[in-house]
Amino acid sequence: MSKPSPVGTVMINAARQAGRSLARDFGEVENLQVSKKGPGDFVSNADHRAEEIIYESLAKARPGYGFLMEERGVVEGSDKSNRFIVDPLDGTLNFLHGQPHYAVSIGLEREGKLLAGVVYDVAKNEIFWAETGRGAWLDQRKLIVANRKNLEDSVFGTGTPWIGKGEASHFRFSQEMAALTPVTAGIRRYGSAALDLAYVAAGRFDGFWEWGLKPWDIAAGIVLVREAGGFVDEIEGGDVLTTGNIVAANEPLLPKLTERLRKSKAFR
């Protein structure tokens, strides 16, 4: 069994603290104050409370580290080598509809490279954590990606475009479904990219893809997948943290999934 490093422990503790706040708010979800950041994009005071808890906890434990946070944005630190990438509530729409599938996601970037990641499934009390060279873990159980080799045996997670995403995004998704549903065992949309990537690391999903995600949606999950023996790429070959166009799977499935996604353009 591996143990997290001191900074990994700090991240896990911060995620648990924020999770306790979210769990309390989840029980009072009908009374939350909710605002819209954009079409189909909601933020609640639960997000803000959880983010403040994470910020205070991490800043106290690692003064000088920078932050990239969903609600607060960029916080420059005196230590230019280290930056936490934080989503205090991934799966906000699930949360606001009383669906118990949401997470806290905290990644650590050092010298421009992702070093550590924590994804906390609050409702199930599952802590997924990973650090470069230490493996990926669910609490104290070592994680490894699924070993399926064929698309027809595999189940994939994805995200669907919502209102405000534009007609092109919705059309692209319909074409991807046309390209993939006939050749896969199933496609799932659970509503939390951080947990989708954690599920790839745990072998619950065989792969995952989505377009246009933010760094805080995927930073921690990328570390989890890689340390569980999986692979992460940008769908069209760019930088995944820049574009947010992510595809993740084991070694045999990644090129097959990516090829299908790229070929779906032929339907457009």
N, C-alpha and C positions, 0 to 999 in steps of 0.2 A: 504494500500500500504506500502510495506517495502522499506527502503532506504539502500543502501550499506553502510558498515562500512567505516571508513577512508581509510583503506588499499584496500577495494573493489573499492572505488572511484578512488584511485591512479591507480589501474589496468585497470579500464574502460577508464580513461583518456589516459593512455599509449597505449591501444589498438586503440583508436580513432586517436591518433597522427600517429601511424604506418599505420593505414588504409588510412589516407589522402595521405601519401607517396605512398602507393601501388596503390591507385586510379589514381594518376598522372602517375605512371609507366605503369599502365594498358592501359592508353590512348596512350602510346608510345611503346607498347609491341614489335613491329617489330624492334625497335632500341636497345633493351636490349642486354647486353652482357650475354651470357648463357654458362655455363660449365657443364660437367657431373661429378657427384660424383661417379657414377657407372652405370651399365646397366639400362637404363630406369629411372635413378634418376638424375634430373636436379636441378641446383641451378643458380639463376640469381643475378645480382647486386641489384635487387629489394628486394630479401630476406635479403641481407646484410644491405641495407639501413634501412629497417623496423626493423631488429633486433637491430641495433645500436640505433635507436630512442627509442625502448622499454628499452634497457639496460640503457641508459642515464637517461631516465625518472624515471624508478623504482629505480635505484641506488641513484639518488638524493633524492627521496622521502623516501626511506627506506635504508639508508646507513648501510652496514654490512650484509644485507641479501645475501645469496648465490643464485646462478643461475645454472640451467641446461637448455641450449639453443641448438637448433638444429644445428646452424652453429658454434657458439662460443664454445660449449661444456660446461664442468663444470667450474664454477667460484666459488671458495671457498670464503665464507664470514666470517667475525669475529663473526657474530651471527649464531651459528651452529644449532639453532632451526628452522630457517625460510629459505625457498628456493623457489624462483620463477621457474616455469617450462614453458618454452616459445617456441612456434612455431610461427615465425614471418609471415609465409605464408604457411598455410595448404591448399593444392590444387594447388601446383606449376604447375603441368602439365596442369590443366585447365587454369590457369593464362597465361601460355606461349602460349596457343592455342586460346587466346582471348575469353575463356568461362567464363562468370561472375559468377563463383561459387567457391569462395575461402575465407579464413578467417584468422584472427589473433586469436591465442589461448594462453591464459595466465592462468596458474594454480598457486596456492600457497599451499605449503606443510609446515606444522608446526609439529615439533616433529615426523616426519615420517608419518603423516596423512594428507590427502588432506583436505584443509580447504575452499578454495574459487576457483572459476573458472569464466573466462570471455571468450566468443567466439564472435568475431565481424565479421559478414557477411558484408564485405565492400560494395559489389555491391548493396545489398538491404538495407544497412544502418540499420541493425538489431543488437542490442546488447543483447546477451544472458548472464545473469550473475547469479551466485548463491553463497551463503555462508552457511556454516553449521549452521543450526538453523534459517536461515532467509528465506528459500525457494529459488525457482528458478524463474527467471523473464525474460521476453522479454521486454526490456525497462521498462515500468511500469505495465505490465500485468503479473499476476501470472501464472506460468506454472504448468501443471499437466499432467502426462503421460496418454496416451489413455487407455480406460477401456475395450478394447476387450479381450475376453477370449479364442477364438478359432483361431487356425492357419489359417483355411480356410477363415476367415474374415480379415486377417491381412496382412499388407505390411511391408517388412523388408528391411533395408539397409545393404549393405555389401561392401567389397572391393575385387577387383579381382587381382590375382597375375599378374605381368608384366614380361617382358623380364629380364632375370637374376635371377629370383626367383627360378629356378630349376624345373625339371620335376615333382618332388614329389608334389610341391605346386600346380602346374597346375592340376595334377591328382586329388589331394584332393578336389580342388574347383569343378571340374566336378562331383565328387561323392556327394558333398554337394548339388549341383543343382539337381542331380537325386533324392536326399532324400527330398528336400524341395519344389521344384517347383510344384510337383503334389498335395501338401497339403496346399499351401498358396495362398493368393489372388495376391501376386506379390513380386518380388525381384527387388531392385533398386541398381545401382552403380553410385553414384554422384561424387566421387573423392575427398572427404574431410571428413576424419573420425571425425574431430572436429565438423563439421556441421551435420554429421549424428547423432552424440550423442545429439547435441542440438535439432535436429528434433525429436529424441525419447522423450526428455524432454518436447517438445512442443506438442506432440501427432501427429506430422506429419508422423512419422514412428512409428510402433508398437514395433519395436525392431531393433537391429543391432548386427552384429558379424563381426569379422575379426581376422586374425592371424598375429602375428609378428609385431605389431605396436610398436612405440617408446613412451616413457613416455610423450613427448611433444605433441604427436598426441592426447592423450586421457585424460590427467590429468584434464584439465578444464571440459571436457565433462562428466567425471565420476561424478564430483560434481553436475553438472546440472541435470543429470539423477536421482541421489539419492535424491536431494532436491525437485525434481518434483514428488517424490513418487515412482520412479522406482528402479530397482535393477541391479547391475553390478556384474559379476562374471568372473572368468577365465575359459575358455572353458573346460579345463581338470582338474580344481580344484586347480591350483597353485596360485601364486601371480601375479595379472594381470599387475601391473606396471613393474614387472621383465620380464615376457614373452611377454607381449603385445597381448596375445590371449584373446580377449575380447568378451563377450556376454552381451547384455543389453536389458531389456524389463520390462514390468510390472510384478507383482507377479504371476498372472495365466500363463502368456506366457513364462516366463523365463525357467521353467523346461521343458516345451514342446519343445522349440527351442533348448535348450541345449541337450536334449535327442536325437533329430533328428541329431544334429551335431555329437554327439558321435557315434550314430548308423551308420552314413555314413561311418565309418571305415569298416563296414562289406562289403562294396562294393570294398574296396581297395585291 
